[in-house]
Amino acid sequence: MVELVAGIEYELTLLSRHYIRARMHSQDQHLDRSAYVILGRLELEGLMSLKELATALRLDISTVNRQVGALVRHKLVDRVPDPDGGLARKIRATDEGLAALRLDRRASRAGIARVVDGWNRADLDRLRDGLLQFNTGIEALEGNIWPRPDEPPVP
């Protein structure tokens, strides 16, 4: 068991390296990682306060405030009054933000498709199911379940 966990840890390290490198060097990726994650969460949740985003992302509120500020400057999100009358303003993805998310998502999926080209359906299902099980295991340990769409959004 110890050697299996060691092998998984090593492959996850390589996976994160490959993912970060691919995003940094892709001409088709326009959003940084934080913008991609925030916009993806807003796409699923709709309006969220800074506190709600910080809790969901497991980040300090000042960090999320800086990230959201950059998104506001680029017109990818808006700060809007809470429709329920609360004092805290809510963050909402703009149409431009959602369009940018969908473009980057399309590019990301094209890159993944190149890597798995030629894989059979059973192998693709196993990879997806294993990643889902791993991610939901982390979420359960953290008590922070990430929402998932019924069907993955298709641009």
C-alpha angles and dihedrals in degrees: 000000000000092000091049092053089047090052092048091049091051094049092047089053090053092044092054090048093050093046095050092045092049092051093047095051101038117110087201097058113085103164123074117234095263092051091048092051095044094047091046091053092047089049089059100035104033112208118022133171121233089253092052091049092047091051093047093048094042090232135128112269091237090057092050090045090056092047092048090046090058090049091050091051089052091047092240094123136020131213107228135177115269105263088213091059097253120150097238116086117234129229119231130183112241123225087254090052093050091047090052090048091052092049092051091044090053091051092047092051091048089055092049090047089055091053095048096038107136096022115130123242094253092056091048091049091049092050093048093044092047092050090047091050092047094048095045088049090056091045091051092051091049094042088231111117114194113219118244127199118242086240122019108256111260115205 
